[in-house]
Every structure is written in C-alpha cells, then in structure tokens.
C-alpha cells in the first residue's frame, strides 16, 4: 500500500489530535458549542446580530423575520433546581399558604371534568394566542451563538393566563391561576423544544452530508424555504408544517404525562388538551393543522418534514417513515435534554418578580408540569371515585365459581 493513511487511521488521528483541534478534543463528547464550531468551519451558519422578543402577534411570520429580529429585553435564565433546594422551596411554599381543600361539590365537579373534559369546556369562549406569540426559539445556526435557546415572554404569558383564568372562573374547577400557568408554560416550552429538535435533525443531516464529501447548508436552506423551489416538493398543504408538528408535539407531551396514576395533574392534562383542540382551528395557517399530526399522525408529519430538510421529492417514503419513527425528529435528535436547553424568562423586573411568585420552579414546571402545591386531597378523592366506579361495574357474583 502507498504512504497515504487510510480513513480509519485519519479518524484516529483527528480524534486524538489534542487541544490544537478546535472541533474535536480527546475523548470528544458532542455538544452544541462544538457543533457550532463545526458548522462555522463549513460555513453553514448565518449572520444575525440582534434578536427581538417583542415580536408581532402574528406568530405565523416569525420564521420569515430573519435579520429584522432584534434582541435587547432583560431576561433571566431558568436554571434547574436540585432536590434539596426543591424540598426547601416546597416546605416554604406550603408553610406560606393555608391548607386548602376543595368543597365536596367542587371535588365532584373536578371528577366530572376528568371523566368528560370535552363537555366541560364545550361552552367556553376561549381566545388563545399561538405558542410562538408567547415564546420563540433562537437557533444556534445564527450568530451571536451564545444567545441560542428558548425565550419565554413573561409579560405576555401572565396576561394570557389571567385572561384564560377569568374565562374559566366558576366554570372549570380543575385549574387555578398557578396550575393554568404551569400548563401554558409546559405547552409553549415543548412547542419551542420541537423547533430545537428540528434544528438538531438538520445539523445531523449536515454532518452526514459532509461525511459524504459535500457539506450542505440544510438548515439555512430549510429556513429560507428552498425546498419549495425546483425540488418537486412545492409548498406543503399545511405550511408551515413545522408549526403544526410543534403544536402536535406539545399535545403529545401532555399525553405522556397522562400515563401516570390518576390524580389532580391528570385532570389538568385532560382539560388542557381539550382546550388546545378547541383553539387550534382559530390559529394561523400551519398551527391550525395540528390535529392532523397528533398521536399516529405525528410520524407521518415527521417524515414529510424530513423530505423538506433533505429538499428532495425523489426519496423513499418507507425509509422516511422509519427515520421519523426511530431517529428524527421524534426526540432522539435533540442534542440536549429538556432541562438543559438554555431557556430565558424575558420581561421587565416587575413581570419577572410576579412570575417567580406564581412559578418558583420554572424549569421543573415547563419540563414536567411540576407544582409545589399539595394535591394529595384531590388525588385521594379521584382515586376513590375511580375505585368505586370500577366496583360498580362488576356483576353480582363475578369471580365466584358456580355449580
């Protein structure tokens, strides 16, 4: 053989090249920061010097705003709280509030809302903003790179939740302002987290394209809707599809929580999902199509979005469905776990203080719908009703042998 080193040897050389290699370090572990260095080296990033959280209410135009977005509003990063501090916060929270229990009539109403959430919200006139009007995702493909992450607009969240709370007052017993705010936070965070998954999926394809010798600006092309031009794909019927999928991902994330044992949290989940279903048709294009992609439709939509990222109509549908189901973009594409994604609470000092009083544990709330309040009273009641219902359905003598 010649003196040219094999690909296997060159991989080993690169991996063990030491601190002089800015992209790969010894014992390299992938991170967003290292991916950004790699993306910059292959000129796959984009110059965006400023970012603005005060976006117009028409969130359907967010993806097209590009360089017109500016940033400059005070914000705080929502950091993860460790268990000892969490336990201390819970103790302080419960000590500062008198133990409250729902009346028998209210408990019965909560049970009915659990059993039939669709009927519970049927007559409500709900005015709801799309998730992207309350938060947005800033891609790490855009400079300045240290500002990437999810931004939650606290003043809008508070205003929106107060309006919803007034609508629900004396009509829904499953929510108070704090638990409602928790559900809205959980929804908008997961909507924006899907945008992170989409960018990570695009980055993965970019890395693979470079491995084949031709780096492709997958994310930049996708951002600019290049898949609509000269690819044979054209505009998707539910454009922008990513927004429909982001809404569906948030909805499905609530469903994951509903697998837990029956309790007060499960009432919030069921009610809020029905609120989402009721509001989607009123939202802008793309967002309004979310119902087509919840549950099993999510994989179908994910495969269609992969076709957009790959910008080709000449792809095998079965292969796309397999990728959407097992790799991208079902969550495995994300480079960070949800609690670790940089997430910022944006607003003035008064709004941030008010928000922190209502949600002392924002990171835990938007990732797992955590609440400091004591729900044991309602949980016990709901479990008892569930057991009574199961017992009433048994036929006399069921389970006994007869001769």
N, C-alpha and C positions, 0 to 999 in steps of 0.2 A: 504494500500500500504506500501511497505518497505521504508527504510530510503534513498534508492538511489534516487537521484534527477532526474527528467525527462529531456529529451533532451531539451525541451523548457526552463526549468529552467537553465540548464547548458549553453545554448546560452546566456541567460540574464546575468548570472554570468560572462562569458567571455567578453561580450561587455562592462560591467560596472566594469571591474576589475581594472581600473585606470592605472597610469603610469608604474606600475610594469610589465604590459603586453607589451612586445616589439612589438608584431604583431598587436594587436587590442587595440586602445585607446578609451576612452569615445567619443561618437558621431563620431565613426570611419568613415572616408571617404577614399575609396580606392585610392591608389597611386602606382606608380611604385616602390618607395622606400619600401613601406610596403609589396608589393608583393614579392620583393626580399628577405626581412626578412623571409617571409613565405616560399619561395622556399628554402632558405638556411636551415631553420629549418627541412624541409622534405628531405634534401639532393638531391634537384632537379637541382642544379646549377653545374657549371663546372669551373675548374681552368684554366684560360687563362691569364697569367701575362702580356703579351705585345700585342700590336696591331700595324700593319703597314699599312700606307696609300699608300706606294709605291708598290702597287700590280702589278703583271704581266698583260700585256694587255689581256691575255686570261681570261676574267672575268668568263667564264664558270666554272673555277676551284676554284672560290672564296669560295664556300660553303664547299669545301673539304680541305681548307688550315689549319683550326684548329689552333693548337699551333704554327705553323710556322709563324703566322702573328705577326708582331711587330709594335709598335707604338712609335713615337718619333719626329714627324714633327710639327713645330709651327702651331698653329691654333687659330682662334677666334670664339667664339660662336656668331651666328647671332640672335640678340635679337629682339623682337617685338618692333616696334616704335609706340608711341601713337599719336593720331590725331594732337595735337598742334605742335609737333615736325615734323610730316609728312607734315603739311601745310607749315611750315617754310622751310623745305627742297625743297618742290615743288616751292616755291617762289624764293629761291636761284637758283635752277636748271634752271628755265625759264629765270631769270634775266641774268644768265651767258651765255645764248645761244640766238642768234638772232632768231626771229620768222621765222620759215621755213615753206614754203608751197610747195607742190608738183606742178609741172607744169601740165597743162591740159592733156598732153599726158601721164604723169606718173599717174595721177588720173584715167584716162581711163584704164591704164594697171592694176592698183590695182582693179578696178571694174571687169575686166575680170578674174583676179586671184581669186576674191571672187566667181564669178559665176562658174568657171571651174578650181578648183585648181589642179585636176589630170592632165589636159593638160598643165598647167603652169609649172609643174615640170617634165613632161614626158621625156624631152631630157636631163635633168641634170644628170651628172655623180657624184652621191653623195657617198662619202666614210664616213661612220659614225661608231663611236665606240658604243658598247653596254653601257647601262646606268651604269652598275656595273664597267666599266672601268673608269668612271668619278666620281663615288661616291660609298659608301658602307654603310651598316647598321651594327652597332655593337650591338649584343643582350645584354639585361640586365640579361640573364641567365649566362653570363660569367663574371668572375672577371677580373680586378677591376670594380666594378659595377658603380662607378661614371663616367666611360668613355663611358657608353652606349649612343647610339644615331646615327644620320646620319652624315656622314663625306663627304663633297664636296671637291674634289681635284681641287683647283682653277687654278693651272698652266695648268692642262690638259683641264679643261673647256675652258680657254682662248684660248689655242692652237687649240682645236677642233672647237670653234666658229669662229675663224679667218679663218680657212680652209673652213668652210661652207660658210662664208661671201664672200670669194673670188669666190667660186663656183657659188653663187647666183648673183654676181655683174653683172649689166646690163642685167640680165635675169629675176630676180624677183624684183618687186618694193614694195612688201608688207613688206619687212624686212629692217632694218638697223642693225648694229652690236649689239646695245643695245637691241633692241626688239628680235633679234635672240637669244642672250644670255639669255634673260628672258624666252623664250620658252624652251631652253635646260635645264635651271635651274628648271623650273616647271616640265618638264618631269622626270628628274633624281630624284628630290625630291619625287615625287609621286610614282616612281618605288620603291625607298627605303622605303617609308612610308608603302607600301604594305607588305614589309618584317616585319615591326613593327606590322602590323595587324595580320600577320601570327603568330608571337611570342605571341601576346596577346591572340589569339584564342587558341594556345597550352596551355598557362597559365590557361585560363579559364577551359579547359578540365582537367588540373592537379588539380585545386581546386575542381572541381566536383568529380574527382576520389577519392580525399582524403575524401570528404564528404561521399562517399560510403564505406570508411574504408580502401582503398588500394591506397595510393598515387602512381601515375605512372609518370616516367620521360618522359613525352610526347615529350617535345621539344628536349631533348638530343637524344632520340631515333630517332626522325624525322631527326635531324641534321645528324646523322650517317646512315641515310637511312635504319633503321631497318625494315621499312615497306616492304622492298624488300625481307626480309629473313623470311621464314617459316610463312608467313601470308596469302599466297594465292594471294596477290596483284601483286607481281613481279614489275619489272621496268616499269614505265609509258612510253607510246609511245612518249610523248613529254618531256621526262626527260631532265633537271629538270623543272617540271611543274610550280613550284613557280616562276621561271623567266619568263615563258610565261604569267602567270597571272599578274605578276608585270608590264610587258610591257603593257598588256591589260588594267590594272587599270589606268596607266598613260594616255593612249589614251582616255579612257572613262572619265577621269577627265577633259580633254580638251573639250570633248563633253558637259559636264555640263556647262562650261563657254559659250559655243555657244548658250545657251538658252537666252542670254541677247539680247538687242536690237542691230540691225545691226550697226556696227562701225568698226573702224580700227582693234581693238583687234580680232574681228571675222575673219578678213582676216588672221591674224597670225595663229589663231586656225585651220582654214581650210587648209591652206598651210602646216602647221607643221604636222598635222595628215597624210596628203598625203606623206610627207617626211618619216614619220615613216613606213607607209605601204610599201613604196618603198624599205626601208632599212632592214626591218625585215628578208626577205629571205636570206640576206647576213650575218646575225649574227650567233653566235654559237648555237648548239642544245638547245632546250628549249626556248631561246629568240626568235628564228626564227619562233616559232609556235604561236606567239601572235595573229595573225589574226584569229585563230580558237576560240579565247576567248573574242573578243571584243563584245560589245552590248549584245545580249541574251546569247551568249556562255560563258559569264563570270560566270553566276550562275552554269552552268554545270561543268565548271572547278573548281569552288569553292567547289562543292560537292565532286568532285574527290579528291581534296586536303584534305578535312575533313576525307575522308577514309584513307588517308596516315597518318594523325595526330593520328587517332584512331587505326591505324595499324591493320585493320581487313578487310577481304573480306566478312565477314558474317554480312552485315549491310543492312538496308532497304533503297533502293535508293530514294524513295519518301521522307523519313524523312531527308536524307542528303540534298536533293534539298531544302526542306523547311528551314533547318538550314542555308544553304548557301545564301538563298534569304532574310531571315528575321533577322538572328542573326550573323552568322560567315560565311565567312570573308568579309562581304560587307561594312565594315567601322565601324559598331557598336561595333566591338570587340576591337577597339583601346582604350587604357587606357588614352590617352591624345589627345586633339585637335591638328590639324596640326601645328598651330603657336607655340605651347608649347613644341613640341618634341625637345629635345636637338639636335641642328644642328650646325655643326662646319665647318668653312671655313679653309681649310688646305693648307698651302703653305708658301713660303718664304715671307719676308717683301715686296719685290718689286711686287710680284704677287698679294699679298693681297691689296696693295695700288692701283694697276691698276684695280683690280676687283671692289674695292669700288668706284672708279671714274665712272666706267661703270654702276654699280648697287649699288646706295647709299642705297637702301631699300631691302636688300636680303630676309629677312623674308617675307615681303609682296609680293615680286616678286615670290618666289618659292611656296607660298601657294595660291596666287590669280592672278598671272600674272599682278601685279600692275606695272605701269610705270609712272615716274614723268613727261614725256613729254606731250605736249598739242596735242591731236588728234582731236580736235573739227573741224578743217578744213576738214580733210578727212572724219570724221563721217558725217558731214553735206552733203558732196558730195555723199557719199554712200547712205544715206537716201533719197536724192533727186532722185538718179538714180532708187532706189527701187520703189519710188512712181510713177515715170514716166513709169517704166516697168508695174506696176500694172494697170495704167490708159490706157496704150496702148492695154492691153489685153481685156478691156471692149468692148463689141459690141455696135455699134451705137444704141442709144435709150434704152440701158439696164437700167432697173429700172423704166421705164415710162409705164403708162397704155395706152393701145391702144384699140380702139372701132371699 
